[in-house]
Amino acid sequence: MRNKAASPPLFGVRTRIPSGTARAISLASVVLLFVAWFVTTMGDKPLIDPLKLPPPQEVLRALIALAFTDLGPELGVSALRVSIAFVLCIAVSLPLGVLMGSFEAVNRCVDPVISPLRFTPMNAFVPIFIMWFGIDETEKIAFLFFATVVFLLPVVVDAIRSVPEELVQTAQTLGATRWQLIRTVLVPAALPQIFDNFRVMNGIAWGYILLAEMVNSRHGIGHLFDAAWRANKSDQILALILVVGVVGLVSDFAIRGVNGLLFRWREADA
C-alpha cells in the first residue's frame, strides 16, 4: 500500500504551506476581524462608543454615499499624483542607484546625504516643502516623490551589490568594459529584486497620500478625508481609509503581475 506524502507542518519554521490552506487562513483572519468589529459596536450598549468606532454597516453606508458623489473623481486625482511622483522616483533612483551600487566613490558622495533622511519623520518636511513649492500641486507631488525616493534609492544600491560576484568576474574575464558590465550584467541581474521593491514603494506612496493632500487640497482623497475629519464623521473617515487600503492592494497586485510577466524565468529557476 502506497503511503501518502506527509503534509508540511503548519507552524514549521520557514515552511511553505499549501496555497489553499494559506488562502483559508487569510480569509479567516479578515472574517474574524469584521466579526469582532461587529460584536463590539452593536447593541444598545456597545463595548466601544459608536462615535469613536461606528458599526460596519454605517461605514458601508458612508462608503456607498461617497461612491455616488465625489469618491471616483477625487480618487482619480490622488492616483494621478501618486503615479507622477512614482515615475519621477524611478527616473531618479534607478540611474543614481546603479551608479552608487557600481562605484563606491559615488556611493560615498551620495549616501551620507540620503541615509539620515530615512530616519526622519516625513511629516517634518511638510512645512519645508510648503516654503519651497507653495501649497498647490507641485508641493504635493514633490513631497510624495521625496517620501519614496529616499527609500527606493538604497534598495537599488543593495540590488546592484547583491549580484553574484562570479557573474561580474566572468564578464570581466570576457573583456567587458565598465559600462558593458553595468549594462549587460549588473542591471539585468538586479532588475527582478528592484521590481519586487516597487511594491513596497507603492505602499509608501499611498501611505503618505493623505498627509500630502491635507494641505490646502481642493481635490483628492485627502481633501475628502480632511472634510470628514473636520465634520467629525468617523464613518466617512473609516470608509476612506478602507478605500486607500483597497486601492493600495489592487495596485500592489498589478505591480506583482507585471513583475511576474517580465521575470518569468525566475519561477523556472526556483
C-alpha positions as a Python dict, from the first residue, in 0.01 Angstrom:
ca = {
    (1, 'M'): (0, 0, 0),
    (2, 'R'): (145, 337, -105),
    (3, 'N'): (198, 588, 174),
    (4, 'K'): (62, 936, 121),
    (5, 'A'): (311, 1219, 130),
    (6, 'A'): (319, 1382, 468),
    (7, 'S'): (169, 1732, 480),
    (8, 'P'): (412, 2009, 575),
    (9, 'P'): (376, 2126, 936),
    (10, 'L'): (150, 2429, 969),
    (11, 'F'): (391, 2610, 1200),
    (12, 'G'): (721, 2484, 1061),
    (13, 'V'): (993, 2748, 1056),
    (14, 'R'): (1012, 2895, 703),
    (15, 'T'): (799, 2607, 575),
    (16, 'R'): (566, 2664, 281),
    (17, 'I'): (205, 2564, 336),
    (18, 'P'): (-45, 2464, 64),
    (19, 'S'): (-195, 2760, -123),
    (20, 'G'): (-547, 2654, -29),
    (21, 'T'): (-459, 2648, 340),
    (22, 'A'): (-286, 2985, 311),
    (23, 'R'): (-593, 3144, 149),
    (24, 'A'): (-821, 2990, 411),
    (25, 'I'): (-611, 3132, 696),
    (26, 'S'): (-603, 3476, 535),
    (27, 'L'): (-979, 3477, 479),
    (28, 'A'): (-1044, 3358, 834),
    (29, 'S'): (-834, 3638, 983),
    (30, 'V'): (-1028, 3902, 787),
    (31, 'V'): (-1364, 3748, 880),
    (32, 'L'): (-1267, 3733, 1249),
    (33, 'L'): (-1165, 4098, 1240),
    (34, 'F'): (-1502, 4205, 1098),
    (35, 'V'): (-1690, 3980, 1340),
    (36, 'A'): (-1505, 4138, 1633),
    (37, 'W'): (-1580, 4481, 1491),
    (38, 'F'): (-1949, 4396, 1455),
    (39, 'V'): (-1981, 4244, 1803),
    (40, 'T'): (-1808, 4530, 1986),
    (41, 'T'): (-2010, 4805, 1816),
    (42, 'M'): (-2362, 4658, 1811),
    (43, 'G'): (-2645, 4664, 2062),
    (44, 'D'): (-2799, 4924, 2290),
    (45, 'K'): (-2482, 4936, 2500),
    (46, 'P'): (-2190, 4863, 2267),
    (47, 'L'): (-1849, 4791, 2411),
    (48, 'I'): (-1700, 5075, 2203),
    (49, 'D'): (-1855, 5418, 2162),
    (50, 'P'): (-2004, 5437, 1808),
    (51, 'L'): (-1872, 5794, 1780),
    (52, 'K'): (-1520, 5652, 1809),
    (53, 'L'): (-1576, 5332, 1611),
    (54, 'P'): (-1900, 5321, 1411),
    (55, 'P'): (-2055, 4983, 1326),
    (56, 'P'): (-1958, 4821, 994),
    (57, 'Q'): (-2298, 4888, 834),
    (58, 'E'): (-2262, 5263, 898),
    (59, 'V'): (-1919, 5262, 737),
    (60, 'L'): (-2064, 5071, 443),
    (61, 'R'): (-2344, 5326, 405),
    (62, 'A'): (-2089, 5609, 414),
    (63, 'L'): (-1880, 5432, 152),
    (64, 'I'): (-2182, 5389, -79),
    (65, 'A'): (-2278, 5755, -33),
    (66, 'L'): (-1923, 5864, -120),
    (67, 'A'): (-1916, 5632, -421),
    (68, 'F'): (-2223, 5804, -567),
    (69, 'T'): (-2087, 6155, -508),
    (70, 'D'): (-1720, 6258, -519),
    (71, 'L'): (-1520, 5945, -448),
    (72, 'G'): (-1440, 5843, -806),
    (73, 'P'): (-1307, 6178, -936),
    (74, 'E'): (-1119, 6256, -614),
    (75, 'L'): (-959, 5910, -610),
    (76, 'G'): (-852, 5965, -971),
    (77, 'V'): (-676, 6288, -872),
    (78, 'S'): (-490, 6110, -592),
    (79, 'A'): (-394, 5820, -820),
    (80, 'L'): (-253, 6065, -1075),
    (81, 'R'): (-43, 6238, -809),
    (82, 'V'): (92, 5907, -682),
    (83, 'S'): (168, 5790, -1035),
    (84, 'I'): (357, 6107, -1130),
    (85, 'A'): (560, 6102, -810),
    (86, 'F'): (632, 5731, -851),
    (87, 'V'): (753, 5771, -1211),
    (88, 'L'): (979, 6060, -1106),
    (89, 'C'): (1109, 5849, -819),
    (90, 'I'): (1200, 5563, -1053),
    (91, 'A'): (1356, 5803, -1307),
    (92, 'V'): (1592, 5935, -1038),
    (93, 'S'): (1651, 5628, -823),
    (94, 'L'): (1734, 5380, -1098),
    (95, 'P'): (2028, 5558, -1266),
    (96, 'L'): (2159, 5709, -943),
    (97, 'G'): (2125, 5383, -752),
    (98, 'V'): (2303, 5190, -1029),
    (99, 'L'): (2592, 5437, -1016),
    (100, 'M'): (2606, 5420, -635),
    (101, 'G'): (2599, 5041, -636),
    (102, 'S'): (2862, 5017, -910),
    (103, 'F'): (3109, 5284, -798),
    (104, 'E'): (3199, 5321, -432),
    (105, 'A'): (3315, 5680, -488),
    (106, 'V'): (2965, 5780, -600),
    (107, 'N'): (2811, 5593, -309),
    (108, 'R'): (3038, 5768, -59),
    (109, 'C'): (2933, 6101, -205),
    (110, 'V'): (2555, 6048, -202),
    (111, 'D'): (2486, 5802, 81),
    (112, 'P'): (2579, 6036, 371),
    (113, 'V'): (2315, 6278, 243),
    (114, 'I'): (2038, 6025, 176),
    (115, 'S'): (2077, 5781, 467),
    (116, 'P'): (1981, 6020, 752),
    (117, 'L'): (1662, 6116, 568),
    (118, 'R'): (1522, 5763, 603),
    (119, 'F'): (1517, 5802, 982),
    (120, 'T'): (1346, 6143, 981),
    (121, 'P'): (965, 6160, 1009),
    (122, 'M'): (831, 6263, 669),
    (123, 'N'): (570, 6495, 820),
    (124, 'A'): (857, 6711, 947),
    (125, 'F'): (933, 6804, 586),
    (126, 'V'): (583, 6929, 504),
    (127, 'P'): (648, 7289, 622),
    (128, 'I'): (976, 7296, 427),
    (129, 'F'): (809, 7180, 108),
    (130, 'I'): (537, 7442, 156),
    (131, 'M'): (803, 7712, 183),
    (132, 'W'): (985, 7578, -124),
    (133, 'F'): (696, 7491, -356),
    (134, 'G'): (392, 7670, -217),
    (135, 'I'): (66, 7496, -134),
    (136, 'D'): (-51, 7386, -478),
    (137, 'E'): (2, 7077, -694),
    (138, 'T'): (382, 7098, -713),
    (139, 'E'): (419, 7071, -338),
    (140, 'K'): (210, 6756, -316),
    (141, 'I'): (391, 6572, -595),
    (142, 'A'): (731, 6688, -469),
    (143, 'F'): (652, 6560, -120),
    (144, 'L'): (537, 6219, -248),
    (145, 'F'): (847, 6198, -466),
    (146, 'F'): (1074, 6278, -174),
    (147, 'A'): (895, 6036, 60),
    (148, 'T'): (956, 5747, -181),
    (149, 'V'): (1294, 5826, -335),
    (150, 'V'): (1479, 5818, -3),
    (151, 'F'): (1362, 5457, 43),
    (152, 'L'): (1388, 5331, -315),
    (153, 'L'): (1741, 5457, -375),
    (154, 'P'): (1908, 5232, -110),
    (155, 'V'): (1707, 4937, -243),
    (156, 'V'): (1853, 4986, -592),
    (157, 'V'): (2202, 5010, -444),
    (158, 'D'): (2156, 4688, -247),
    (159, 'A'): (2018, 4509, -554),
    (160, 'I'): (2321, 4606, -764),
    (161, 'R'): (2559, 4497, -489),
    (162, 'S'): (2381, 4164, -440),
    (163, 'V'): (2456, 4049, -796),
    (164, 'P'): (2675, 3736, -761),
    (165, 'E'): (3044, 3815, -789),
    (166, 'E'): (3104, 3521, -1024),
    (167, 'L'): (2887, 3692, -1287),
    (168, 'V'): (3096, 4006, -1260),
    (169, 'Q'): (3425, 3818, -1279),
    (170, 'T'): (3308, 3614, -1578),
    (171, 'A'): (3214, 3928, -1769),
    (172, 'Q'): (3546, 4089, -1684),
    (173, 'T'): (3731, 3777, -1799),
    (174, 'L'): (3550, 3800, -2132),
    (175, 'G'): (3675, 4156, -2171),
    (176, 'A'): (3367, 4361, -2079),
    (177, 'T'): (3428, 4728, -2015),
    (178, 'R'): (3293, 4902, -1705),
    (179, 'W'): (2982, 5029, -1883),
    (180, 'Q'): (2926, 4698, -2060),
    (181, 'L'): (2948, 4525, -1722),
    (182, 'I'): (2686, 4759, -1579),
    (183, 'R'): (2456, 4744, -1881),
    (184, 'T'): (2469, 4372, -1957),
    (185, 'V'): (2533, 4211, -1617),
    (186, 'L'): (2459, 4427, -1312),
    (187, 'V'): (2136, 4595, -1426),
    (188, 'P'): (1966, 4286, -1580),
    (189, 'A'): (2057, 4070, -1279),
    (190, 'A'): (1936, 4331, -1028),
    (191, 'L'): (1610, 4429, -1201),
    (192, 'P'): (1394, 4148, -1052),
    (193, 'Q'): (1484, 4250, -697),
    (194, 'I'): (1431, 4616, -782),
    (195, 'F'): (1087, 4546, -930),
    (196, 'D'): (994, 4347, -621),
    (197, 'N'): (1060, 4655, -412),
    (198, 'F'): (846, 4874, -636),
    (199, 'R'): (557, 4715, -447),
    (200, 'V'): (695, 4847, -119),
    (201, 'M'): (747, 5194, -265),
    (202, 'N'): (391, 5191, -399),
    (203, 'G'): (266, 5118, -48),
    (204, 'I'): (475, 5402, 93),
    (205, 'A'): (339, 5645, -166),
    (206, 'W'): (-23, 5556, -88),
    (207, 'G'): (58, 5568, 282),
    (208, 'Y'): (164, 5932, 252),
    (209, 'I'): (-108, 6048, 11),
    (210, 'L'): (-340, 6164, 292),
    (211, 'L'): (-61, 6366, 452),
    (212, 'A'): (34, 6522, 119),
    (213, 'E'): (-323, 6619, 31),
    (214, 'M'): (-439, 6758, 363),
    (215, 'V'): (-254, 7086, 300),
    (216, 'N'): (-478, 7327, 103),
    (217, 'S'): (-613, 7045, -109),
    (218, 'R'): (-929, 7117, -306),
    (219, 'H'): (-924, 6777, -474),
    (220, 'G'): (-808, 6426, -389),
    (221, 'I'): (-884, 6159, -133),
    (222, 'G'): (-704, 6367, 130),
    (223, 'H'): (-948, 6652, 67),
    (224, 'L'): (-1240, 6419, 144),
    (225, 'F'): (-1058, 6288, 449),
    (226, 'D'): (-993, 6639, 580),
    (227, 'A'): (-1358, 6737, 529),
    (228, 'A'): (-1478, 6425, 713),
    (229, 'W'): (-1234, 6489, 997),
    (230, 'R'): (-1346, 6849, 1039),
    (231, 'A'): (-1711, 6738, 1040),
    (232, 'N'): (-1628, 6461, 1293),
    (233, 'K'): (-1772, 6194, 1064),
    (234, 'S'): (-1588, 5885, 1179),
    (235, 'D'): (-1786, 5661, 944),
    (236, 'Q'): (-1657, 5852, 641),
    (237, 'I'): (-1305, 5856, 781),
    (238, 'L'): (-1303, 5476, 816),
    (239, 'A'): (-1461, 5437, 472),
    (240, 'L'): (-1186, 5648, 314),
    (241, 'I'): (-916, 5455, 499),
    (242, 'L'): (-1061, 5132, 361),
    (243, 'V'): (-1065, 5281, 10),
    (244, 'V'): (-699, 5378, 28),
    (245, 'G'): (-611, 5031, 158),
    (246, 'V'): (-803, 4857, -120),
    (247, 'V'): (-651, 5080, -390),
    (248, 'G'): (-306, 5010, -249),
    (249, 'L'): (-371, 4635, -258),
    (250, 'V'): (-502, 4650, -615),
    (251, 'S'): (-202, 4848, -737),
    (252, 'D'): (28, 4611, -548),
    (253, 'F'): (-136, 4317, -725),
    (254, 'A'): (-89, 4493, -1060),
    (255, 'I'): (281, 4555, -996),
    (256, 'R'): (326, 4194, -887),
    (257, 'G'): (155, 4078, -1207),
    (258, 'V'): (382, 4291, -1425),
    (259, 'N'): (679, 4161, -1230),
    (260, 'G'): (572, 3803, -1297),
    (261, 'L'): (534, 3871, -1671),
    (262, 'L'): (873, 4041, -1702),
    (263, 'F'): (1068, 3789, -1499),
    (264, 'R'): (905, 3453, -1566),
    (265, 'W'): (1248, 3292, -1578),
    (266, 'R'): (1280, 3333, -1201),
    (267, 'E'): (994, 3085, -1148),
    (268, 'A'): (1167, 2838, -1379),
    (269, 'D'): (1490, 2871, -1182),
    (270, 'A'): (1317, 2837, -845),
}
